[in-house]
Amino acid sequence: MNPAQERTAVTVTAETAEQMRALGTRLAGLLRAGDLVLLTGELGAGKTTLTRGLGEGLGVRGAVTSPTFVIARVHPSLAGGPPLVHVDAYRLSGGLDEMEDLDLDVSLPESVVVVEWGEGRVEELAEDRLHVVIERALGGDGPGAVDDAAAGGTDDGAEDVRTVTVTGVGARWADADLSALRA
């Protein structure tokens, strides 16, 4: 198999928003400058909560909130690590052409770039990337279901179970021990 096509995956269950944040913190321990992370999941699934945990784990400045209305936020590191570039591609329909206006290809080598709603839009930025798919057990209609974007990325009240599948794509992730993501 071509190294750019190699895949490794792990599935984790998060029963609470705090567990989702903790997963993000553990994931941050695997990331380095140049990593691209694509987050997929319905509104309110926990994409921003996971990214909040990433920010904590990376030791970045500023509150990590949904960038829906500003499209992208840059959080510089307070710990000497890479900055976190948090992008919400939900309102962007032009694929990579529209994403190029954000200069993500310029930011990527020295940053960790996380793109919510990035699947099908930004894969061409990097052969090596992580795809994180968050699925809700209750289909988004259960108690605690909160719309990520409408609530400014605050889905901390959600208590329904999420199944999170993290898939590494490319040579960078071929030998990575993603089992460290399990609690």
Residue pairs with C-beta under 8 A, 6 or more apart in sequence:
3 170
3 171
3 174
4 127
4 128
4 169
4 170
4 171
5 169
5 170
6 169
6 170
6 171
6 173
6 174
7 167
7 168
7 169
7 173
8 167
8 168
8 173
8 174
8 176
8 178
9 165
9 166
9 167
9 168
9 178
10 165
10 166
10 178
10 179
10 181
10 182
11 163
11 164
11 165
11 166
12 23
12 163
12 164
12 165
12 166
12 181
12 182
12 183
13 161
13 162
13 163
13 164
14 20
14 23
14 46
14 161
14 162
14 164
15 159
15 161
15 162
16 158
16 159
17 46
17 49
17 155
17 156
17 157
17 158
17 159
19 183
20 46
20 49
20 50
20 53
20 162
20 164
21 49
21 50
21 52
21 53
21 56
22 53
22 183
23 50
23 53
23 164
23 181
23 183
24 49
24 50
24 51
24 52
24 53
24 54
24 55
24 56
24 57
25 53
25 54
25 56
25 57
26 53
26 57
26 180
26 181
26 183
27 37
27 50
27 53
27 54
27 57
27 130
27 132
27 166
27 181
28 53
28 54
28 55
28 56
28 57
28 58
28 112
29 57
29 180
30 176
30 178
30 180
30 181
31 37
31 54
31 58
31 82
31 112
32 82
32 112
33 81
33 82
33 109
33 110
33 111
33 112
34 82
34 108
34 109
34 110
34 111
34 126
35 112
35 113
35 128
35 129
35 130
35 172
36 108
36 113
36 115
36 122
36 125
36 126
36 128
36 129
36 130
37 54
37 112
37 113
37 114
37 115
37 129
37 130
37 132
38 115
38 118
38 119
38 122
38 123
38 129
38 130
38 131
38 132
39 47
39 50
39 51
39 114
39 115
39 116
39 117
39 118
39 132
39 134
40 117
40 118
40 119
40 131
40 132
40 133
40 134
41 47
41 133
41 134
41 135
41 136
41 162
42 136
42 140
43 140
43 147
43 148
43 149
43 150
44 136
44 140
44 145
44 146
44 147
44 148
44 151
44 155
44 158
45 134
45 135
45 136
45 140
45 148
45 155
45 162
46 134
46 148
46 155
46 158
46 162
46 164
47 116
47 134
47 148
48 64
48 65
48 66
48 116
48 148
48 153
48 154
48 155
49 153
49 155
49 156
50 132
50 134
50 164
51 64
51 84
51 86
51 114
51 116
52 64
52 65
52 153
54 64
54 84
54 112
54 114
55 62
55 64
55 75
55 84
55 86
56 64
58 75
58 77
58 79
58 81
58 82
58 84
58 112
59 77
59 78
59 79
59 81
60 75
60 76
60 77
60 78
60 83
60 84
61 75
61 76
61 77
61 78
62 73
62 75
62 76
64 73
64 75
64 84
64 86
64 153
65 73
65 152
65 153
65 154
66 88
66 116
66 148
66 149
66 152
66 153
67 73
67 86
67 87
67 88
67 116
68 88
68 90
68 91
68 148
68 149
68 153
71 87
71 88
71 89
71 91
71 92
71 102
72 85
72 86
72 87
72 88
72 102
72 104
73 85
73 86
74 83
74 84
74 85
74 86
74 107
74 111
75 83
75 84
75 85
75 86
76 83
77 83
77 84
82 110
82 111
82 112
83 107
83 110
83 111
83 112
84 111
84 112
84 114
85 104
85 107
85 108
85 111
85 112
85 113
85 114
86 114
86 116
87 99
87 102
87 104
87 113
87 114
87 115
87 116
87 118
88 115
88 116
88 117
88 149
89 99
89 115
89 116
89 117
89 118
89 121
89 122
90 116
90 117
90 149
92 98
92 99
92 121
95 120
95 121
96 121
96 122
96 124
96 125
99 121
99 122
99 125
104 113
104 115
104 122
104 125
105 125
107 113
108 125
108 126
113 125
115 121
115 122
119 131
123 129
126 170
127 169
127 170
127 171
128 168
128 169
128 170
128 171
128 172
128 173
129 168
129 169
129 170
129 173
130 166
130 167
130 168
130 169
130 173
131 165
131 166
131 167
131 169
132 164
132 165
132 166
132 167
133 164
133 165
133 167
134 162
134 163
134 164
135 162
135 163
135 164
135 165
136 142
136 145
136 160
136 161
136 162
137 160
137 161
137 162
137 163
138 145
138 160
138 161
142 160
143 159
143 160
144 157
144 158
144 159
144 160
145 158
145 160
146 154
146 155
146 157
146 158
148 155
166 178
166 181
168 174
168 176
168 178
